[in-house]
């Protein structure tokens, strides 16, 4: 059997079973890279309905995010206690999704940060999904590390989008319809993976 560990995928054998658990022995690492050739940082808004994270985390992992950064936007209705109570659940969802999609790496879930932290985000490409028309074409993707973000329910405020643009984040359009916060990560990651297939 294959087992996903923090150090990669290993060939393993079952050595014991009990009523509520099983024991395995790691035999040898499997030298197979199933990851994108770049870092993909999913900087996702903390939503008022925290259960939305249970919905969009699996697709975020399956579509290749290497790091997941929860962000506190103005409209996030952030509660430190409620989010901290969910972090372990989210880590389990991430692990399960990584195993099911045969990832060779488990994406890291970071502690929440304010959206202002994106001003100094150190990736070569930075995209922000923005629902209002900007008269700008979507940026062309390069084979360089990339980060993306989008707003929570209610969207990004004018001051937040101005701050992001001033910090080098490029607005991107995901079409003419307004997408729910739960839909955005999969839409952006799908576009990224399609572009990677061309590069």
Secondary structure, 3 states (H helix, E strand, C coil): CEEEECCEEEEEEEEEECCCCEEEEEEEECCCCCCCCCCEEEEEECCCCCHHHHHHHHHHHHCCCCEEEEEECCCCCCCHHHHHHHHHHHHHHHHHHHHHCCCCCCCEEEEEEEHHHHHHCCCCEEEEECCCCCCCCCCCCCCCCEEEECCCCCCCCHHHHHHHHHCCCEEECCCCCCCCHHHHHHHHHHHHHHHHCCC
